[in-house]
Amino acid sequence: MAKFEINPLTPQPEFDMMYYMEIAGESRIDGDILEEFEEFWDKWAAESLKAYELKNPDGEGKFLLIFLDQAAEDIIEGVWQDSPTHGLLFHALAITMVMSSAQGFVPELQTGKCAPLPRPGEGVLGAFEELGLTWNEEGTVNRKYAVLTPYPYTGGCEVCYLSDSCPKSTAKSKQ
């Protein structure tokens, strides 16, 4: 199998208050928290947010990988230790940032479609290794805030690695 190309991308996440509140499950957000968010949003966008196009040079197979690095995770964990309530809000902020970034590259995700997780082949696994990431068989990466999805959009549940276990799946196996 050919080694996948790893092409850095420049994510440009936009903070959408309504999208954030939907992810956070909140109906209102305190102004002081929003001020704190701005500092972290800008810092994470500049320093911690990573985005890559993973491409099979031999043809089919192109994926978008976006994640927040360990430094951002450590900040969120610290906030969580100080205040679980604030930690949950910052957790939702990180999810919002990663998904907003993904929506910038895959516009179909803005219409409420899921970002299907593909079953990674050897090429993607090799790219993960090169980027210092580890794939876990249950469909996770060793980053808490990450998305891997076909790029461009190629379908939803029907191409998703997690379709059998996802509560939103429209392609679950009939038993």
TORNUDREN-563119 format. One line per 2 residues: number of its first residue (from 1); their letters; for each residue x, y, z of N, C-alpha, C. Coordinates in Angstrom, 2 decimals. Example, Ala and Ser with C-alpha at 12.3 -4.5 7.8 and 13.67 -1.06 7.14 Angstrom:
BEGIN
1> AS> 13.19/-5.69/7.80/12.30/-4.50/7.80/13.20/-3.30/7.80 ~ 12.85/-2.25/7.08/13.67/-1.06/7.14/12.90/0.03/7.87
This chain:
BEGIN
1> MA> 0.85/-1.19/0.00/0.00/0.00/0.00/0.88/1.23/0.00 ~ 0.49/2.21/-0.77/1.24/3.45/-0.85/1.10/4.25/0.44
3> KF> 2.13/4.99/0.75/2.11/5.87/1.91/1.20/7.06/1.60 ~ 0.29/7.36/2.50/-0.62/8.48/2.30/0.13/9.80/2.39
5> EI> -0.28/10.75/1.57/0.24/12.11/1.67/-0.45/12.79/2.84 ~ 0.29/13.56/3.59/-0.25/14.33/4.71/-0.07/15.80/4.37
7> NP> -1.17/16.45/4.02/-1.12/17.86/3.62/-1.74/18.73/4.69 ~ -0.95/19.60/5.32/-1.52/20.49/6.34/-2.55/21.43/5.72
9> LT> -3.60/21.69/6.46/-4.65/22.62/6.05/-4.72/23.74/7.09 ~ -5.33/24.84/6.72/-5.49/25.96/7.65/-6.96/26.07/8.05
11> PQ> -7.29/25.54/9.22/-8.69/25.63/9.66/-9.02/27.06/10.07 ~ -10.27/27.43/9.86/-10.73/28.76/10.25/-12.08/28.61/10.95
13> PE> -12.03/28.10/12.18/-13.29/27.89/12.90/-13.96/29.21/13.23 ~ -15.27/29.21/13.12/-16.04/30.39/13.48/-16.93/30.03/14.66
15> FD> -16.90/30.88/15.67/-17.73/30.62/16.84/-19.17/31.02/16.55 ~ -20.05/30.04/16.57/-21.47/30.26/16.37/-22.16/29.96/17.70
17> MM> -22.67/31.00/18.32/-23.27/30.87/19.66/-24.38/29.82/19.70 ~ -25.25/29.81/18.70/-26.36/28.86/18.71/-25.85/27.42/18.58
19> YY> -24.86/27.22/17.73/-24.27/25.89/17.55/-23.61/25.44/18.87 ~ -22.88/26.36/19.50/-22.24/26.04/20.77/-23.30/25.64/21.81
21> ME> -24.36/26.43/21.92/-25.38/26.15/22.93/-26.06/24.81/22.67 ~ -26.21/24.45/21.40/-26.77/23.14/21.06/-25.83/22.03/21.53
23> IA> -24.55/22.18/21.27/-23.57/21.16/21.70/-23.50/21.10/23.22 ~ -23.51/22.26/23.87/-23.39/22.31/25.33/-24.67/21.92/26.04
25> GE> -25.80/21.93/25.31/-27.08/21.63/25.94/-27.52/22.74/26.88 ~ -27.14/23.96/26.54/-27.47/25.12/27.37/-28.42/26.04/26.64
27> SR> -29.24/26.77/27.40/-30.14/27.74/26.78/-29.62/29.17/26.95 ~ -28.63/29.34/27.83/-28.01/30.66/28.00/-26.58/30.45/28.52
29> ID> -25.73/31.43/28.21/-24.34/31.37/28.64/-24.00/32.70/29.31 ~ -23.38/32.62/30.48/-22.98/33.80/31.24/-21.93/34.61/30.46
31> GD> -22.04/35.93/30.49/-21.11/36.81/29.77/-19.66/36.63/30.20 ~ -19.41/36.36/31.49/-18.03/36.15/31.96/-17.41/34.92/31.30
33> IL> -18.21/33.89/31.14/-17.71/32.67/30.49/-17.38/32.96/29.04 ~ -18.23/33.73/28.37/-17.98/34.07/26.97/-16.66/34.83/26.81
35> EE> -16.37/35.71/27.76/-15.09/36.43/27.71/-13.92/35.46/27.86 ~ -14.06/34.51/28.78/-13.02/33.49/28.94/-12.87/32.68/27.67
37> FE> -14.00/32.32/27.06/-13.98/31.53/25.83/-13.17/32.20/24.74 ~ -13.34/33.52/24.61/-12.66/34.23/23.53/-11.15/34.04/23.61
39> EF> -10.61/34.15/24.82/-9.17/33.97/25.01/-8.73/32.56/24.58 ~ -9.47/31.56/25.02/-9.09/30.19/24.71/-9.34/29.85/23.24
41> WD> -10.44/30.34/22.69/-10.75/30.09/21.27/-9.61/30.59/20.40 ~ -9.19/31.83/20.65/-8.11/32.42/19.84/-6.80/31.66/20.03
43> KW> -6.48/31.31/21.26/-5.24/30.59/21.54/-5.25/29.20/20.90 ~ -6.34/28.48/21.07/-6.44/27.13/20.48/-6.39/27.19/18.96
45> AA> -7.11/28.15/18.38/-7.12/28.26/16.91/-5.71/28.54/16.38 ~ -4.95/29.34/17.11/-3.61/29.71/16.64/-2.56/28.63/16.94
47> ES> -2.70/27.92/18.07/-1.62/27.05/18.51/-1.95/25.56/18.58 ~ -3.18/25.22/18.90/-3.50/23.82/19.21/-4.33/23.09/18.16
49> LK> -5.01/23.82/17.31/-5.89/23.22/16.33/-5.08/22.75/15.12 ~ -5.18/21.47/14.79/-4.44/20.88/13.67/-5.44/20.34/12.66
51> AY> -5.14/20.54/11.38/-6.00/20.02/10.32/-5.13/19.51/9.19 ~ -5.52/18.34/8.65/-4.76/17.71/7.58/-5.68/17.05/6.57
53> EL> -5.23/17.06/5.35/-5.84/16.24/4.31/-4.94/15.01/4.21 ~ -5.53/13.84/4.37/-4.80/12.58/4.21/-5.23/12.02/2.86
55> KN> -4.27/11.82/1.97/-4.61/11.48/0.59/-3.81/10.28/0.11 ~ -4.54/9.34/-0.50/-3.91/8.19/-1.13/-3.36/8.67/-2.48
57> PD> -2.04/8.64/-2.67/-1.47/9.13/-3.92/-1.78/8.23/-5.12 ~ -2.27/7.02/-4.85/-2.57/6.07/-5.93/-4.01/6.09/-6.39
59> GE> -4.80/7.07/-5.93/-6.18/7.12/-6.41/-7.17/7.42/-5.32 ~ -8.17/6.53/-5.17/-9.27/6.74/-4.24/-8.77/6.88/-2.81
61> GK> -9.47/7.67/-2.07/-9.18/7.78/-0.65/-8.58/9.12/-0.29 ~ -9.43/10.00/0.25/-8.99/11.29/0.73/-9.82/11.58/1.98
63> FL> -9.15/12.01/3.03/-9.81/12.20/4.31/-9.40/13.52/4.94 ~ -10.29/14.05/5.77/-10.03/15.24/6.55/-9.81/14.79/7.99
65> LI> -8.71/15.24/8.59/-8.41/14.96/9.99/-8.21/16.29/10.69 ~ -8.98/16.50/11.74/-8.87/17.72/12.55/-8.84/17.31/14.01
67> FL> -7.94/17.93/14.77/-7.90/17.64/16.21/-7.26/18.78/16.98 ~ -7.57/18.80/18.28/-6.89/19.70/19.20/-5.78/18.91/19.87
69> DQ> -4.64/19.54/20.05/-3.48/18.83/20.59/-3.57/18.64/22.11 ~ -2.56/17.99/22.65/-2.52/17.66/24.08/-2.57/18.90/24.96
71> AA> -1.96/20.00/24.53/-1.95/21.22/25.33/-3.38/21.71/25.60 ~ -4.22/21.70/24.58/-5.62/22.12/24.76/-6.35/21.14/25.68
73> ED> -6.10/19.85/25.50/-6.73/18.85/26.37/-6.34/19.07/27.82 ~ -5.07/19.40/28.06/-4.59/19.63/29.42/-5.27/20.85/30.05
75> II> -5.47/21.90/29.25/-6.16/23.09/29.76/-7.59/22.72/30.17 ~ -8.28/21.99/29.32/-9.66/21.61/29.62/-9.71/20.73/30.86
77> EG> -8.77/19.80/30.97/-8.73/18.93/32.15/-8.49/19.75/33.41 ~ -7.62/20.77/33.34/-7.38/21.64/34.49/-8.62/22.41/34.89
79> VW> -9.35/22.94/33.89/-10.59/23.65/34.17/-11.58/22.68/34.82 ~ -11.65/21.47/34.28/-12.57/20.45/34.79/-12.27/20.14/36.26
81> QD> -10.98/20.03/36.60/-10.59/19.74/37.99/-10.99/20.86/38.93 ~ -10.87/22.10/38.45/-11.24/23.26/39.28/-12.76/23.41/39.42
83> SP> -13.48/23.14/38.33/-14.93/23.30/38.33/-15.53/22.41/37.25 ~ -16.16/21.30/37.66/-16.78/20.42/36.66/-17.79/21.15/35.77
85> TH> -18.50/22.13/36.31/-19.47/22.88/35.51/-18.75/23.65/34.40 ~ -17.69/24.37/34.76/-16.91/25.09/33.76/-16.21/24.12/32.82
87> GL> -15.75/23.01/33.37/-15.08/22.00/32.53/-15.99/21.50/31.43 ~ -17.24/21.28/31.76/-18.21/20.82/30.76/-18.41/21.87/29.67
89> LF> -18.44/23.14/30.06/-18.60/24.22/29.08/-17.37/24.31/28.16 ~ -16.18/24.13/28.72/-14.97/24.17/27.90/-14.86/22.92/27.02
91> HA> -15.33/21.81/27.52/-15.41/20.58/26.72/-16.27/20.84/25.48 ~ -17.43/21.45/25.69/-18.31/21.78/24.56/-17.66/22.80/23.63
93> LA> -16.87/23.71/24.17/-16.16/24.69/23.33/-15.17/23.99/22.41 ~ -14.46/23.01/22.94/-13.49/22.26/22.12/-14.20/21.49/21.01
95> IT> -15.30/20.85/21.35/-16.08/20.12/20.33/-16.57/21.10/19.26 ~ -17.07/22.26/19.69/-17.55/23.27/18.76/-16.43/23.71/17.82
97> MV> -15.22/23.90/18.35/-14.11/24.33/17.52/-13.76/23.29/16.46 ~ -13.66/22.05/16.87/-13.29/20.99/15.93/-14.37/20.82/14.86
99> MS> -15.62/20.79/15.30/-16.71/20.59/14.32/-16.91/21.82/13.43 ~ -16.73/23.01/13.96/-16.82/24.22/13.14/-15.72/24.21/12.08
101> SA> -14.54/23.75/12.47/-13.43/23.64/11.51/-13.77/22.64/10.42 ~ -14.33/21.50/10.82/-14.72/20.48/9.84/-15.77/21.02/8.89
103> QG> -16.72/21.79/9.40/-17.76/22.37/8.56/-17.18/23.33/7.52 ~ -16.09/23.98/7.87/-15.43/24.88/6.93/-14.86/24.15/5.72
105> FV> -14.47/22.91/5.90/-13.91/22.11/4.81/-14.96/21.22/4.13 ~ -15.96/20.80/4.91/-17.01/19.90/4.40/-18.36/20.58/4.67
107> PE> -18.80/21.44/3.75/-20.01/22.24/3.98/-21.26/21.42/4.29 ~ -21.35/20.19/3.83/-22.52/19.35/4.11/-22.75/19.17/5.61
109> LQ> -21.69/19.29/6.40/-21.82/19.13/7.85/-22.57/20.29/8.48 ~ -22.67/21.42/7.78/-23.41/22.57/8.29/-24.91/22.35/8.25
111> TG> -25.35/21.38/7.46/-26.78/21.13/7.31/-27.27/20.06/8.28 ~ -26.48/19.77/9.29/-26.90/18.80/10.30/-26.49/17.37/10.00
113> KC> -25.78/17.15/8.89/-25.31/15.80/8.59/-24.14/15.45/9.50 ~ -24.05/14.17/9.84/-22.95/13.70/10.66/-21.67/13.67/9.84
115> AP> -20.55/13.67/10.53/-19.25/13.48/9.90/-18.93/12.00/10.04 ~ -19.23/11.19/9.02/-19.02/9.74/9.17/-17.55/9.40/9.37
117> LP> -17.32/8.46/10.25/-15.96/7.99/10.52/-15.67/6.81/9.60 ~ -14.69/6.94/8.71/-14.37/5.82/7.82/-13.59/4.75/8.56
119> RP> -13.63/3.55/8.03/-12.79/2.47/8.56/-11.37/2.74/8.02 ~ -10.43/3.08/8.89/-9.10/3.45/8.39/-8.31/2.25/7.89
121> GE> -7.77/2.39/6.71/-6.90/1.36/6.14/-5.46/1.60/6.55 ~ -4.56/0.81/5.99/-3.14/0.90/6.33/-2.57/2.29/6.08
123> GV> -2.99/2.93/4.97/-2.48/4.25/4.64/-2.83/5.29/5.68 ~ -4.08/5.30/6.12/-4.53/6.25/7.14/-3.84/5.94/8.46
125> LG> -3.73/4.66/8.81/-3.07/4.29/10.06/-1.61/4.72/10.04 ~ -0.97/4.59/8.90/0.42/5.05/8.76/0.53/6.56/8.93
127> AF> -0.43/7.29/8.37/-0.44/8.75/8.52/-0.65/9.13/9.98 ~ -1.56/8.41/10.66/-1.77/8.67/12.09/-0.45/8.51/12.85
129> EE> 0.22/7.41/12.58/1.49/7.14/13.27/2.49/8.26/13.02 ~ 2.56/8.70/11.77/3.47/9.78/11.41/3.14/11.08/12.16
131> LG> 1.86/11.30/12.44/1.41/12.50/13.14/1.42/12.31/14.67 ~ 1.87/11.15/15.13/1.93/10.89/16.57/0.59/10.53/17.17
133> LT> -0.33/10.03/16.35/-1.65/9.64/16.82/-1.78/8.12/16.85 ~ -2.69/7.64/17.67/-2.94/6.21/17.79/-4.41/5.95/17.53
135> WN> -4.70/5.00/16.67/-6.08/4.59/16.37/-6.45/3.46/17.32 ~ -7.65/3.53/17.89/-8.17/2.47/18.75/-9.30/1.77/18.02
137> EE> -9.38/0.46/18.15/-10.36/-0.34/17.41/-11.82/0.07/17.62 ~ -12.12/0.70/18.77/-13.51/1.11/19.00/-13.86/2.37/18.21
139> GT> -12.91/2.87/17.41/-13.20/3.99/16.54/-12.81/5.34/17.13 ~ -11.81/5.33/17.99/-11.35/6.58/18.59/-9.86/6.78/18.29
141> VN> -9.43/8.01/18.52/-8.02/8.38/18.37/-7.54/8.82/19.74 ~ -6.24/8.86/19.94/-5.73/9.27/21.25/-5.77/10.79/21.44
143> RK> -6.72/11.43/20.84/-7.04/12.84/21.06/-8.52/12.88/21.41 ~ -8.87/13.61/22.45/-10.27/13.68/22.88/-11.13/14.45/21.90
145> YA> -10.53/15.43/21.25/-11.29/16.31/20.35/-10.73/16.15/18.95 ~ -11.36/15.26/18.19/-10.86/14.94/16.86/-11.99/14.49/15.95
147> VL> -11.80/14.72/14.66/-12.73/14.21/13.65/-11.91/13.73/12.46 ~ -12.28/12.56/11.97/-11.73/11.99/10.74/-12.93/11.65/9.88
149> TP> -12.96/12.20/8.68/-14.12/11.97/7.82/-13.69/12.04/6.36 ~ -14.43/11.37/5.45/-14.09/11.47/4.03/-14.11/12.93/3.57
151> YP> -13.22/13.23/2.66/-13.06/14.60/2.17/-12.89/14.57/0.68 ~ -13.82/15.06/-0.12/-15.06/15.72/0.27/-16.10/14.72/0.80
153> YT> -17.25/15.23/1.20/-18.32/14.42/1.76/-18.73/13.33/0.76 ~ -18.83/12.11/1.25/-19.19/10.99/0.35/-20.35/10.16/0.90
155> GG> -21.07/10.67/1.85/-22.19/9.92/2.40/-22.15/9.93/3.91 ~ -23.23/9.47/4.50/-23.35/9.47/5.96/-23.20/8.10/6.56
157> CE> -24.27/7.62/7.15/-24.25/6.36/7.89/-23.74/5.20/7.04 ~ -24.07/5.20/5.77/-23.70/4.07/4.91/-22.18/3.90/4.75
159> VC> -21.39/4.94/5.07/-19.93/4.82/4.96/-19.25/4.91/6.32 ~ -20.02/4.90/7.40/-19.47/5.13/8.74/-19.08/3.84/9.45
161> YL> -17.90/3.85/10.01/-17.35/2.74/10.80/-18.23/2.44/12.02 ~ -18.89/3.45/12.56/-19.67/3.30/13.79/-21.16/3.11/13.55
163> SD> -21.58/2.89/12.32/-23.01/2.87/12.01/-23.80/1.84/12.82 ~ -23.20/0.71/13.17/-23.93/-0.30/13.94/-24.13/0.08/15.40
165> SC> -23.27/0.98/15.93/-23.38/1.33/17.34/-23.87/2.77/17.57 ~ -24.04/3.53/16.52/-24.44/4.93/16.66/-25.96/5.05/16.83
167> PK> -26.40/5.78/17.85/-27.86/5.92/18.04/-28.54/6.72/16.92 ~ -27.78/7.51/16.17/-28.35/8.31/15.08/-28.33/7.57/13.74
169> ST> -27.74/6.39/13.72/-27.53/5.70/12.45/-28.83/5.35/11.75 ~ -28.81/5.54/10.44/-29.93/5.14/9.60/-29.59/3.85/8.83
171> AK> -28.40/3.31/9.13/-27.93/2.13/8.40/-27.62/0.96/9.33 ~ -28.24/0.91/10.49/-27.99/-0.18/11.44/-28.41/-1.51/10.84
173> SK> -27.67/-2.53/11.20/-28.02/-3.89/10.75/-29.34/-4.27/11.38 ~ -30.21/-4.86/10.61/-31.49/-5.34/11.13/-31.27/-6.70/11.77
175> Q> -31.77/-6.86/13.00/-31.57/-8.14/13.69/-32.86/-8.88/13.84
